[in-house]
Amino acid sequence: MDLLQAFSLALIQGITEFLPVSSSAHLILPAVVLGWQDQGLAFDVAVHFGSLLAVIWYFRQDILRLSSALIERIASGQKTKDSSFSTNLIIASLPILPIGFLFRFDIEQHLRSVNTIIITTIVFAILLLAADRLGRHNPRDADLDWKKALLIGASQCLALIPGTSRSGITMTAALLTGFTREEASRISFLISIPTIAAASSLKFADLVLSTTPIDWFTLLTGAVVAMISAYLCIRLFLNVIARIGFLPFVIYRILLGGLLLVLVALQTETGIVFH
């Protein structure tokens, strides 16, 4: 992988990781259109680590406040709004951890295909639009009870299917349970932290066992680009989502799914091979 490819893929990963548009659907496009090879495990670990640093840095004050409240609750038994919210965030983060660990190889082997990505990109876009239009959009953070947290966490397991979008499906679930667009987005971003950390740790463990040579400069470039682009994307998204809603992302996803469908239809004629 040359430096231009590394920069481009890291930029795509950073921008799409936290938007409800599916990073996997975008990362497959360079391979389809430009014939780029898969970025490899080491680079995948690097860009996800960069995205993780971005979301942690953006929410650093929230993380410190919620962590302090949780520690205080454990130490003294004092229940507060922040301690309840942090407890339920942990509940929402739990379902995907065992599911992802147990089924990651099966999903990679059987579901990572262009056809799957086309279907999930379009179907979950429509579901996101329905949630945005039909949700009540009024509870505050204190209303994230364990039942809603578990529902949002369970929905996150669907993001293991390529093309679904982890951010998209968790925002959809949060909207359906009554949260506003900003609150749904914030919950989605916060529960992404343990999810991305766990996935990166698993991939890092696989990388340690691998004998493939590592280009550290390329990995560092990818991590930095992904971190900066992801941070800017989170900041912009949270500033505009209340005003623009999710319709632009829904339209974009449907167009993206349509583009991939056209490319599949042209596969035989052009000789493009999908990975």
HELIX and SHEET records of a PDB file:
HELIX    1   1 LEU A    3  THR A   16  1                                  14    
HELIX    2   2 SER A   23  LEU A   29  1                                   7    
HELIX    3   3 PRO A   30  LEU A   34  3                                   5    
HELIX    4   4 LEU A   41  TYR A   58  1                                  18    
HELIX    5   5 ARG A   60  SER A   76  1                                  17    
HELIX    6   6 LYS A   81  SER A   93  1                                  13    
HELIX    7   7 ILE A   96  HIS A  110  1                                  15    
HELIX    8   8 VAL A  114  LEU A  134  1                                  21    
HELIX    9   9 ASP A  141  ASP A  143  5                                   3    
HELIX   10  10 TRP A  146  GLN A  156  1                                  11    
HELIX   11  11 CYS A  157  LEU A  160  5                                   4    
HELIX   12  12 ARG A  166  LEU A  176  1                                  11    
HELIX   13  13 ARG A  181  LEU A  209  1                                  29    
HELIX   14  14 TRP A  216  ILE A  244  1                                  29    
HELIX   15  15 LEU A  247  ALA A  265  1                                  19    
HELIX   16  16 GLN A  267  THR A  270  1                                   4    
END                                                                             
